[in-house]
Amino acid sequence: MNAVVTALTRALPQLSDGRILKVLLKSVLVTLAIFVAVGVAGWYGLSTLLAGWTGGYADEIGALLAVLATVIGGWLLFRLVALAVLQFFAEEIVAAVEERHYPHTAQTLRRRGFGEDLAASLRSTSRALLVNLAVLPVALVLLVTGVGTALLFWFANAFLLGRELMEMVWLRHRADKAEQPPISRLQRFALGGFVAALMAVPFVNLVVPVIGAAAATHLVHRSRKAATIA
C-alpha cells in the first residue's frame, strides 16, 4: 500500500508538466466530444421516433430525453470512454514521466504502433463492458441496500482500472508475453480503487485518468527497481 501512495504522491506534481497538460486537454476534449456527438445523435433519433406522437413537440421532448440519457449514460459510462480515449494518448504520459524520472528505462522501451494501441483500447473497453454487464443483475438486487450497488461497481472497476493502468506502462517494457508484471494484484487493485472512487466525482474525473497513468508509471518502475535490487 505504501508503494501505491508514494506513486500517487509523485504523480500529482507532474500535472504542471506541459506535455502532461497537453495530453490532458486532448483526452478531455475528445471524451467530451464523444458524449456531445452521442447526445446530438440521440436527440435526432428520438425526435424522429416521436414525430407524430407528441403534438408537434417532438424536437423539444426528444432534446429533453436526449439530455437526460446523455447525463445518465455519461455518469455510468464515463470511466469506460475516458480510459478508451486515454489509451491513445497514454504513451505520451508514460513517456513524459519516464524521461523525467526514469531515463534508464529507454533501454527496454518497445515502441507500439497505432494498430496495437487500437487493439489495446478495444480490449480494454470490451473487458469493462463485459464485467459491468456481468455484475449488473447483482447490482440491481443490491439497490435495496442503498450502498451495495455503488460498492459492487467500485470493486469491479477497481479491478479493471488497476489492470488497464498497469498495462499502459508494462506492455511498453516487458521482454515477452511470458514475463510477469512487477507489481502485485493487491497493488493494482489499490491503484484502481483510488482511481475508480475519484472517477465518480464530477470534474475531478476529467483529471483522474491522467493521474492514474502517471502513478502507474511510477509504481511499475519503482517496483522493477526494487525487484532488481532484491
HELIX and SHEET records of a PDB file:
HELIX    1   1 ASN A    2  ALA A   11  1                                  10    
HELIX    2   2 LEU A   12  SER A   16  5                                   5    
HELIX    3   3 GLY A   18  LEU A   50  1                                  33    
HELIX    4   4 ALA A   58  HIS A  101  1                                  44    
HELIX    5   5 PRO A  103  THR A  108  5                                   6    
HELIX    6   6 PHE A  114  VAL A  141  1                                  28    
HELIX    7   7 LEU A  142  THR A  145  5                                   4    
HELIX    8   8 GLY A  148  TRP A  170  1                                  23    
HELIX    9   9 ARG A  185  LEU A  198  1                                  14    
HELIX   10  10 VAL A  204  ILE A  229  1                                  26    
END                                                                             
